[in-house]
Amino acid sequence: MPGRFKRVYVDEGHGTIFIGGKQIGELDPSNKKYLSNVHHADRIAEELELRENMTLITCSGTIGKVALVPKHWDGWAASQHIIRIIPASDDVAGYLSVFLSTDYGRELIRRNTYGAVVDEIDDKQVREVPVPLLKDEAAQIRINALALAANAKRFEAYTLEREALKILEEAVL
């Protein structure tokens, strides 16, 4: 979980795409900001950078929104209000994200919420969330495979949408 910091934003093409918790449910997040690589390169590399198949959990304000990082977000950065879960391998990445997205998983995430005005959880509390492994290993493998396939489809949808927008822009402009 990254620490708080003063952000230096730059124009598109001069920094790393930077998203917040409000945007993790979007295919192509709106209102993207660009964090300066000059000012924040170390912090981005060590704390903020997203990698495909990480699980993200909002931890400030709205607690427990969960997202699996799609391929097109790989290398982007996310705010300190998002906890990153790095799976041990892709063999559990999808299953972990699916479990934490369930009503039961969200309740386990939210159970240690603190804060008088703004709800908060921290990485230590998320580490304590028990994730059950299924006795039916084949079912767990299938859940994982379906989640990763769905995540790959998100990337495919993003790519096709970008292509459609390009065609439309060229036809209209």
N, C-alpha and C positions, 0 to 999 in steps of 0.2 A: 504494500500500500504506500503510494508516494506521499511525501509530505507537502505541506502548503508552500506556495511560492508566488512571487509577483510575476505575472505573465507579460511577455513582450510579443505582441502580435505583428505580423507582416502581411504583405499582399500575397495572393495566390502565386505559387511558383517560387516563392522565396522562403518557404518554411514547411513544416510538417503539419498535415491536417490534424486538427485538435478538436475532439468532441467531448461532450458532457453526458451525464446520466440521462438527461431528457431525450437524447438522440439514439440511445443504444437499441431501441426497438425499430429503427428505421432502416430500410434497405440502403438508401443513399442519404445519409443524414443531411438535413437542411441546416442552414445557418452555420456552415463550416467556418471555423477560424483556422488561422495558420500560425503556429507557434514558431518563433524565430529559431532557426538552427544555429545561428551565431551565438545567441545568448543562452540557449537551452540544450545544446547538443549532448552534453554529459547526462543531464537529467532525463532527456528523452531516451537515450540509450539504456540508462540504468534503472529507470523507474516508470516512465510513461508509455513506452512503446508497446503496441499491441502485436500479438502474433496469432496467426490463424489457429483456430480451435481452442484458444484460451476461453475461459468462461468469465464473464463480467457480471458483477453484482453491484447495484447502486447501494451506497452506504451512508448517504446524508440526505435528509429531506424525505424523499420517497425511498423507503428501504425495501430491498429485495427484488427489484427488477433484474431479471437475468437474461443474458444474451450470450450466444456462442459467436466468437469473432469469425466473420467470413473472410475468404481469401482476399477480397479487395480492400479490407481494412488492415491487412498485414503491413506493418511499418507505420501506421498512423499512431497518434498519441491520444490518450484519454486523461481526463482530469483526475485530481486526487480524490474526487467524490465517488470513484469507482474502484472497487476491489477487483484485482485480477487473480484468477485461479489458473495456475499453470498445471495442466494435467501431467501425470507421470508419463503418459504416452497417448497416442491417438486411439489405443485400444480401449481407453476409458473416457476419453474427452467428451464424446457425445452423450454417453450414459450419465456422466456427472452433471452435465448441463441440463439434460432432461429431468433428472431427479430433482435438482435444485429449482427447476421451473414449476414443479408440481405444487399443489396447495400445501401438501405436507412439508416439502422442502422449504417453501417460503415461510411457513410458520416456524420452522427450525431456525431459519436465518433471522427472523424478526423477534424471536423470543427474548433476546438480550438487548433490545433497543433501549437506549438511554438518551437523555437530553430534555431540558425543560421547554425549549421553544422549537428547536430543530431536532428531529429524530436522528440518531446516529447509531452505527455499529462500527466495529473495527475488525481488522484482519485476525486478531487473536480470537474473537468471538466466532468468526466464520470458520476458523481452523477447528473449532470444537463441534461443528455441525456434523453429526454422524451420517454417513452415506452408506446405506445398506448394500451389500453385494448380494446378488440373487443366488439362491440355491440352484436355480435353473440357469446354468452358465450360458446355454444356447440362447435363452431369452435375453439375457443381458448383452450378449454379443449382437443379437439382432437389433435391440434398442439402440445400441451404440452405432451400428452400421446405418440404421435409418436416420439417426440424428446427423451423422456426418454427410450422408447423401442429401439430406434436406439443406444442410449448410452449403454444399457444393451447388445445389440448385439456386440458392440465394445469389451466389457469385454469377451463375449463368444468367439469372434474371437481370442482375445489375448490368452485365455485359450487353445483353440484348436491348435493354432499355437505353443504354448509352448509344448503341448503334442506331436505334429508332430515332432518338433525339437528333443525332447527327444528320440523318437522312432528312428529317423534317426541317431542320435549320437550313440545310443546303437548298431544299425545295422552296422554302419561304423567302430566304434571303437571296 
